[in-house]
Amino acid sequence: MAGAPDDSDAQLHPSGRTQFGDYQADGVMSCAKKQRIPPRELAAKVLEHLDLTGIARKVEIAGQGFINIFLDEQWISQKIEEIFIGPKLGLTPVTPERIVIDYSSPNVAKEMHVGHLRSTIIGDAMARTLSFLGHHVIRANHIGDWGTQFGMLIAYLEKIQHHHDLEMALSDLENIYREAKKHYDADEIFAQRARDYVVKLQSGDPYCREIWQKLVDITMTQNHLSYERLKVTLTPEDMMGESLYNDMLPNIVEDLIAKGVAVKDQGSMLVFLEGYQNKMGKPMGVVIQKKDKGYLYVTTDIACVKYRCEILKADRILYYIDSRQNQHLAQVWAIARLAGYVPESVALEHHMFGMMLGKDGKPFKTRTGGTVKLSDLLDEAVERAGKLIREKNPDLNEADFNNLIQSVAIGAVKYADLSKNRTTNYIFDWDRMLSFEGNTAPYIQYAYSRVTSLFKKSGLDEKKIISPVLIQEEKERSLAIRLLQFEEMISTMARDGTPHLMCSYLYDLATQFSTFYESCPMLNAKNKQIRQSRLKLAWLTAKTLKLGLENLGIETVERM
């Protein structure tokens, strides 16, 4: 469009009301203002050059200069046929990129809690989606497996003479960590011993490394049980903890000094970045090495992004870390780009997210005020889902019942989070997330099971549905157009890291199918051609719901 930058997004979106067409272009007004001409005049010029022959049956100018586009029914039918027979619902192949996704990132010696949920499931939904589209995705579980806490743990295990026998549960290890921290804060002799062990660990001392590795193994063995319950695709091979970059740190500091990026200031090594000031209004220095030669998280994260760019050959790097880390990441990336570690061609994206809150609007806690463990949250979800499902399906056998409650419970917890805009906080509500009404996983899972039940009754599978789609009723038309919009939605999600838009799409699709189901008879349609046409739309609805949920990491069920 005239007056728009070459890289601007198309100002075209689905219409909110049918009287305004199927799509509406509203970018004319802003362009007309820049060119100082009446919007309707510019809209008329756009229409002179707009050729939608065979795609739209009508294009009109409305209001001050909106362009309304009404799709042609024959074109809709043709596109439905293409996604019916095509792989991946007819999605356009992408140019593959190497994409590193940083998500989950639990700490060693601590159980995962609800604070890890958003990073874990949003990051995994993106990893699934980008892989599905054809990108080479590298999952990076940046675990906290390095630092002072390990000196504390080794010193305390030695103190209680438990350093030779490390067969324990993660909950036991967490208790030991708490006791070690108390000793570290209260006993200077113990604290010095802990610091000495940190130095030995970082220097590669075999005794310290052996204990450290066992602590990591205990933690991650338990965490991977939670990943399996959540249907998260992270594996032990995806662990890329802080320790991975330890050997890189001395060279990075030396290199930053040699390039003039870092300078010495009162014994520490700092980088002064434009745009960052301290409380006095002076340039704020980012410390990369302390006076005692110790390194900081910022140093490790510089090494981390350098590794992902130079070793993993990333084209795009996504971080699923909460919003409080935004300035930290911005500083790390600025230093990495100044040093030439990351060229401008490599995208660095912080897909930040808000917090999970209780109904009181405060961070979600237990009744006693403690942090909610992730395993306890999932246990409660299963218990609550079990009661609901047993009420609805009293005759369900035990094996099917257990499988169903796992799919419904875990799906409900994940969807409740994924369906909220990740940039905002959200209220955790058990009753809402397990409801079979509204924008919830059970509602969409039920819609899917409704279609599978329909096909069982019909005795047909998709290979026997050979008649073309006929668009005669408005409900058929609305459903067909919504099915065609799956590619738009998944492409937007892949670009912006916005699974809540996919959730909204699936909910709307399930709702439109319900209306279609009530208004357009299928098995009792007046002739075979209409029956097969409508069954084709139903089958595509089920396939789209299943594919959409799978990309969110949520299972579908045949019966609810």
C-alpha positions in Angstrom: 0.0 0.0 0.0 1.3 3.5 -0.9 2.9 5.2 2.1 3.5 2.0 4.0 7.1 0.8 4.8 8.3 -2.2 2.8 8.5 -4.4 5.9 5.1 -3.4 7.4 2.6 -6.1 8.1 -0.5 -6.4 5.9 -3.4 -4.4 7.5 -5.8 -7.2 6.9 -7.8 -9.1 9.5 -10.9 -11.3 9.9 -14.0 -9.2 10.2 -15.8 -9.1 13.5 -19.2 -9.0 11.9 -20.5 -10.8 8.8 -22.0 -7.7 7.4 -18.5 -6.3 7.0 -17.3 -9.3 5.0 -15.0 -12.1 5.8 -11.9 -9.9 5.9 -11.4 -6.2 6.4 -8.5 -4.0 5.4 -8.3 -0.9 7.7 -4.9 0.5 6.9 -6.2 3.0 4.3 -7.0 5.6 7.0 -3.5 5.9 8.3 -1.9 5.9 4.9 -4.4 8.5 3.6 -3.6 10.8 6.6 0.1 10.6 5.8 -0.6 11.4 2.1 -3.2 14.1 3.1 -5.9 12.7 0.8 -9.5 11.6 1.7 -9.5 7.9 2.9 -12.3 6.8 0.5 -10.4 8.3 -2.4 -7.3 6.3 -1.5 -9.5 3.2 -0.9 -10.9 3.6 -4.4 -7.4 3.7 -5.8 -6.5 0.5 -3.9 -9.5 -1.2 -5.4 -8.4 -0.2 -8.9 -5.2 -2.2 -8.5 -6.7 -5.0 -6.4 -7.4 -8.2 -8.3 -9.2 -10.9 -6.2 -10.8 -12.6 -9.2 -11.8 -16.1 -8.2 -11.1 -15.4 -4.5 -13.6 -12.8 -3.5 -17.2 -12.5 -4.8 -17.5 -8.9 -3.6 -15.1 -6.1 -2.5 -16.6 -2.9 -1.2 -15.6 0.4 0.5 -17.4 1.1 3.8 -17.4 4.0 6.2 -14.5 6.3 6.0 -12.4 4.0 3.9 -12.6 0.4 5.2 -12.2 -2.2 2.5 -14.5 -5.2 3.1 -13.8 -8.5 1.3 -16.4 -11.2 0.9 -14.9 -14.6 -0.1 -16.2 -16.6 -3.0 -18.0 -19.8 -1.9 -16.4 -21.8 -4.7 -12.9 -20.6 -3.7 -13.7 -21.6 0.0 -14.7 -25.0 -1.1 -11.6 -25.5 -3.2 -9.3 -24.5 -0.3 -11.1 -26.9 2.0 -10.4 -29.7 -0.5 -6.8 -28.7 -0.5 -6.4 -28.9 3.3 -8.4 -32.1 3.4 -6.0 -34.0 1.2 -2.8 -32.1 2.0 -0.3 -32.9 4.7 -0.3 -30.7 7.8 -3.7 -29.3 6.8 -2.2 -27.8 3.7 0.2 -25.4 5.5 2.7 -23.6 3.3 6.2 -25.0 3.8 8.5 -22.7 5.7 12.2 -21.9 5.1 13.7 -23.9 7.9 15.7 -22.0 10.6 17.8 -23.3 13.6 15.9 -22.0 16.6 17.2 -22.3 20.2 14.4 -22.2 22.8 15.5 -21.5 26.4 12.8 -22.7 28.8 11.9 -24.4 32.1 15.3 -23.8 33.8 14.8 -25.3 37.3 17.5 -25.1 40.0 19.5 -28.1 41.3 18.7 -29.2 44.9 15.2 -27.6 44.7 11.9 -29.1 43.7 10.1 -27.5 40.8 7.2 -25.3 41.9 4.4 -23.4 40.2 6.8 -20.6 39.3 8.4 -23.0 36.8 5.1 -23.9 35.1 4.7 -21.0 32.7 8.2 -21.1 31.3 8.0 -24.9 30.9 4.7 -25.2 29.1 4.8 -22.0 27.1 8.3 -22.8 25.9 7.3 -26.4 25.1 4.3 -25.3 23.1 6.5 -23.1 21.0 9.1 -25.9 20.6 6.3 -28.3 19.4 4.8 -25.7 17.1 8.1 -24.6 15.5 9.2 -28.2 15.0 5.8 -29.0 13.4 6.2 -26.2 11.0 9.5 -27.6 9.8 12.1 -25.6 11.8 15.2 -27.3 13.5 14.4 -26.7 17.1 17.1 -27.0 19.8 15.5 -27.2 23.3 17.8 -25.7 25.9 17.0 -26.4 29.6 19.3 -23.8 31.2 19.4 -25.4 34.7 20.9 -23.6 37.7 23.7 -26.2 38.4 26.6 -23.9 39.3 27.5 -21.4 42.0 27.9 -20.9 45.8 25.1 -23.2 46.7 27.1 -26.3 45.7 30.0 -25.3 48.0 27.4 -25.0 50.8 25.9 -28.4 50.0 29.2 -30.2 49.8 30.3 -28.7 53.1 27.1 -29.6 54.9 26.9 -33.1 53.5 30.5 -33.6 54.8 29.5 -32.1 58.1 26.7 -34.6 58.6 28.8 -37.4 57.1 26.4 -38.0 54.3 28.8 -37.2 51.5 29.6 -40.8 50.7 26.0 -42.0 50.6 23.9 -39.8 48.3 20.8 -42.1 47.8 18.1 -39.6 48.7 14.9 -38.0 47.4 14.8 -34.5 46.0 12.7 -33.4 49.0 15.5 -34.7 51.4 18.0 -32.7 49.3 15.9 -29.6 49.5 15.8 -29.9 53.3 19.6 -30.3 53.4 20.0 -27.2 51.3 17.9 -25.2 53.7 20.0 -26.4 56.6 23.2 -25.7 54.7 22.0 -22.1 54.0 21.4 -21.6 57.7 24.9 -22.7 58.6 26.4 -20.6 55.8 24.7 -17.5 57.2 25.5 -18.1 60.9 28.9 -19.8 60.9 31.8 -18.0 59.2 34.1 -21.0 59.5 31.5 -23.1 57.7 30.9 -20.3 55.1 34.7 -20.2 54.4 34.8 -24.0 53.9 31.8 -23.7 51.5 33.6 -21.0 49.5 36.7 -23.1 49.4 34.7 -26.0 48.0 33.2 -23.7 45.3 36.8 -22.9 44.2 37.7 -26.6 44.1 34.5 -27.4 42.2 35.2 -24.7 39.6 38.8 -26.0 39.3 37.7 -29.5 38.5 38.4 -31.2 41.8 37.3 -34.9 41.3 35.8 -35.3 44.8 33.7 -32.1 44.4 32.8 -32.9 40.8 31.5 -36.4 41.8 29.3 -35.0 44.6 28.1 -32.2 42.3 27.1 -34.7 39.6 25.1 -36.8 42.0 23.2 -33.7 43.2 22.4 -32.8 39.6 21.3 -36.3 38.8 19.0 -36.5 41.9 17.3 -33.2 41.0 16.9 -33.8 37.3 15.6 -37.4 37.7 12.7 -36.0 39.8 12.2 -33.1 37.4 11.9 -35.4 34.4 9.1 -37.2 36.1 7.2 -33.9 36.2 8.0 -33.3 32.6 6.6 -36.7 31.7 3.4 -36.0 33.6 3.1 -32.6 31.9 3.8 -34.2 28.5 6.7 -31.8 28.0 9.2 -32.8 25.4 12.4 -31.9 27.3 14.8 -34.8 27.7 18.1 -35.3 29.7 19.9 -34.5 26.5 18.4 -31.0 26.4 20.1 -30.0 29.7 22.4 -27.1 29.1 23.2 -25.8 32.6 25.3 -22.9 33.8 28.2 -25.3 34.3 28.4 -25.8 30.5 29.8 -22.3 30.1 32.2 -22.2 33.0 35.4 -22.8 31.0 34.4 -20.0 28.6 34.3 -17.3 31.2 38.0 -16.4 31.6 38.4 -16.0 27.8 35.3 -13.9 27.5 36.5 -11.4 30.1 39.9 -11.2 28.5 38.3 -10.8 25.1 36.0 -8.0 26.2 38.9 -6.2 27.8 41.0 -6.6 24.6 38.2 -5.2 22.5 37.7 -2.2 24.7 34.2 -3.3 25.6 35.1 -3.9 29.3 37.2 -1.7 31.6 38.7 -2.1 35.0 37.0 0.0 37.7 38.1 -0.2 41.4 39.3 -3.7 40.9 36.2 -5.1 39.1 35.7 -5.5 35.3 32.7 -3.5 34.0 31.0 -2.8 30.8 29.4 0.7 30.5 26.4 0.6 28.2 24.6 3.5 26.5 21.1 4.0 27.7 21.7 2.7 31.3 22.2 5.1 34.2 22.5 4.7 37.9 20.5 6.6 40.5 23.0 9.5 40.2 22.3 9.8 36.5 25.7 8.6 35.6 26.5 5.6 33.2 25.8 2.4 35.0 28.5 -0.3 34.7 27.6 -3.9 34.3 30.0 -6.0 36.3 31.3 -9.1 34.5 34.1 -10.0 37.0 34.3 -9.1 40.7 37.4 -7.9 42.6 37.9 -11.5 43.9 38.0 -12.7 40.3 34.6 -14.3 40.6 32.1 -14.2 37.8 28.4 -13.2 37.7 25.2 -14.4 36.1 25.7 -11.8 33.4 29.1 -13.3 32.5 27.6 -16.8 32.2 24.7 -15.5 30.1 27.1 -13.7 27.7 28.9 -17.0 27.3 25.6 -18.8 26.9 24.3 -16.6 24.0 27.8 -16.8 22.4 27.7 -20.6 22.6 24.2 -20.7 21.1 25.2 -18.5 18.2 28.7 -19.8 17.4 28.4 -23.5 18.4 24.7 -24.2 17.9 24.5 -22.0 14.8 21.2 -20.4 15.9 19.3 -18.2 13.5 16.8 -17.3 16.2 17.1 -17.6 20.0 14.0 -17.4 22.2 14.0 -17.0 26.0 11.0 -18.0 28.1 11.9 -16.2 31.3 9.7 -14.0 33.5 9.5 -10.3 33.0 11.7 -9.4 35.9 14.7 -10.6 33.9 14.1 -8.2 31.0 16.8 -5.6 31.8 19.3 -8.3 32.6 18.8 -10.0 29.3 18.8 -6.7 27.4 22.2 -5.9 29.0 23.6 -9.3 28.2 22.5 -9.1 24.6 23.9 -5.6 24.2 27.3 -6.7 25.4 27.3 -9.8 23.2 26.5 -7.7 20.2 29.1 -5.1 21.0 31.7 -7.9 21.3 30.6 -9.3 17.9 29.5 -12.6 19.4 26.0 -12.3 18.0 25.5 -10.6 14.5 22.4 -8.6 13.9 21.1 -11.3 11.6 20.5 -13.5 14.6 17.2 -12.7 16.4 17.3 -12.5 20.2 13.8 -12.5 21.7 12.7 -12.4 25.3 9.2 -13.8 25.3 8.5 -12.7 28.9 5.5 -13.7 31.0 3.7 -12.6 34.1 2.9 -14.5 37.3 0.4 -17.0 38.4 -1.8 -15.4 41.1 -4.3 -16.7 43.6 -7.9 -15.5 43.8 -6.7 -12.9 46.3 -4.6 -11.3 43.5 -1.3 -12.3 45.2 1.3 -14.8 44.1 -0.2 -18.3 44.2 0.6 -20.0 47.6 -0.4 -22.9 49.7 -2.9 -22.3 52.6 0.0 -22.0 55.0 1.7 -19.4 52.7 4.4 -21.7 51.3 5.3 -22.1 47.6 3.2 -24.7 45.8 5.2 -27.6 44.5 4.5 -28.5 40.9 4.0 -32.2 41.7 1.4 -31.3 44.4 -0.5 -29.0 41.9 -0.7 -31.9 39.4 -1.8 -34.3 42.0 -4.6 -32.0 43.0 -5.6 -31.5 39.4 -5.9 -35.3 38.9 -8.0 -35.7 42.1 -10.4 -32.9 41.1 -10.7 -34.1 37.5 -11.3 -37.7 38.7 -14.4 -36.6 40.8 -15.9 -34.7 37.8 -15.3 -37.5 35.3 -16.6 -40.3 37.6 -19.8 -38.2 38.0 -20.2 -38.0 34.2 -19.1 -41.6 33.4 -20.0 -43.9 36.3 -19.7 -47.0 34.1 -16.2 -46.3 32.8 -13.7 -49.1 33.4 -10.7 -48.4 35.6 -8.0 -48.3 32.9 -10.0 -45.9 30.7 -10.9 -43.8 33.7 -7.3 -43.4 34.7 -6.2 -42.5 31.2 -9.0 -40.0 30.9 -8.4 -38.2 34.1 -4.7 -37.8 33.3 -5.5 -36.2 29.9 -8.2 -34.0 31.3 -6.4 -32.9 34.4 -3.0 -32.1 32.9 -4.7 -30.6 29.8 -6.8 -28.3 32.0 -3.8 -27.0 34.0 -1.8 -26.4 30.9 -4.6 -24.8 28.9 -5.6 -22.5 31.8 -2.1 -21.0 31.6 -1.6 -21.1 27.8 -5.0 -19.5 27.1 -3.9 -16.3 29.0 -1.8 -13.7 27.3 1.7 -14.6 28.5 2.7 -10.9 29.1 0.1 -10.5 31.9 -0.5 -12.1 35.4 -3.4 -14.4 35.6 -5.7 -15.8 38.4 -5.5 -19.5 39.0 -9.0 -20.9 39.4 -9.7 -24.6 39.8 -13.4 -24.4 39.1 -13.0 -22.5 35.9 -10.1 -24.5 34.4 -11.9 -27.9 34.9 -15.3 -26.6 33.5 -16.8 -28.2 30.5 -18.1 -24.8 29.4 -16.2 -21.7 28.2 -12.6 -21.4 27.0 -11.2 -24.4 28.7 -9.4 -27.6 27.7 -12.3 -29.9 28.7 -14.6 -27.9 26.5 -12.4 -28.4 23.4 -11.5 -32.0 24.3 -15.3 -32.6 24.5 -15.8 -31.0 21.1 -13.2 -33.3 19.6 -14.8 -36.4 21.2 -18.2 -35.3 19.9 -16.9 -35.5 16.3 -15.2 -38.9 16.8 -18.4 -40.2 18.2 -20.2 -38.9 15.2 -17.9 -40.8 12.8 -18.3 -44.0 14.8 -22.0 -43.7 14.3 -21.7 -43.0 10.6 -19.4 -46.0 10.0 -17.3 -43.8 7.7 -13.6 -42.7 7.7 -12.2 -39.8 5.9 -11.0 -41.9 2.9 -14.6 -42.7 2.1 -15.7 -39.1 2.0 -15.2 -38.2 -1.6 -17.9 -35.7 -2.4 -16.7 -32.0 -2.6 -17.7 -29.5 0.1 -20.9 -27.6 -0.7 -21.2 -24.2 0.9 -24.9 -23.5 1.1 -25.8 -22.6 4.7 -24.3 -19.6 6.6 -23.1 -22.0 9.4 -21.3 -24.1 6.8 -19.6 -21.0 5.4 -18.5 -19.7 8.8 -17.1 -23.0 9.9 -15.2 -23.5 6.6 -13.6 -20.0 6.8 -12.6 -20.6 10.4 -10.9 -23.9 9.4 -9.0 -22.1 6.7 -7.6 -19.6 9.3 -5.6 -22.3 11.1 -2.5 -21.4 9.1 -2.8 -17.7 9.9 -3.1 -18.5 13.6 -0.2 -21.0 13.8 2.0 -18.6 11.8 1.3 -15.8 14.2 1.9 -18.0 17.2 5.3 -19.1 15.7 6.3 -15.5 15.0 5.2 -13.9 18.3 5.2 -16.7 20.9 1.5 -16.2 21.6 -0.1 -19.6 22.4 -3.1 -17.8 23.9 -4.2 -16.8 20.3 -4.2 -20.5 19.3 -6.3 -21.3 22.4 -8.8 -18.6 21.4 -8.9 -19.9 17.9 -9.5 -23.5 19.0 -12.2 -22.4 21.4 -13.9 -20.3 18.7 -13.6 -23.3 16.2 -15.2 -25.6 18.8 -18.0 -23.1 19.4 -18.7 -22.6 15.7 -18.7 -26.4 15.2 -21.3 -26.7 18.0 -23.5 -24.2 16.2 -23.0 -25.9 12.9 -23.8 -29.3 14.5 -27.1 -28.0 15.9 -28.1 -26.2 12.7 -26.9 -28.5 9.9 -27.9 -32.2 10.1 -25.2 -34.6 9.0 -26.2 -38.2 9.3 -29.8 -37.2 8.6 -29.0 -34.8 5.8 -31.4 -34.8 2.9 -28.9 -36.4 0.4 -25.6 -38.2 0.3 -23.7 -35.2 -1.2 -24.7 -32.8 1.6 -24.1 -35.5 4.2 -20.6 -36.2 3.0 -19.9 -32.4 2.6 -20.8 -31.8 6.2 -19.0 -34.8 7.5 -15.9 -33.5 5.7 -16.2 -30.2 7.6 -16.7 -32.2 10.8 -13.6 -34.4 10.2 -11.5 -31.3 9.4 -12.7 -29.7 12.6 -11.6 -32.7 14.6 -8.3 -32.9 12.9 -7.7 -29.2 13.4 -8.7 -29.4 17.1 -6.4 -32.4 17.6 -3.5 -30.8 15.8 -3.9 -27.5 17.6 -4.0 -29.1 21.0 -1.0 -31.3 20.2 1.0 -28.3 19.3 0.0 -26.9 22.7 1.1 -30.2 24.3 -2.4 -31.2 25.3 -3.9 -34.7 24.5 -7.3 -35.4 22.9 -9.6 -38.1 24.1 -12.1 -40.3 22.3 -14.7 -40.2 25.1 -15.6 -37.8 27.8 
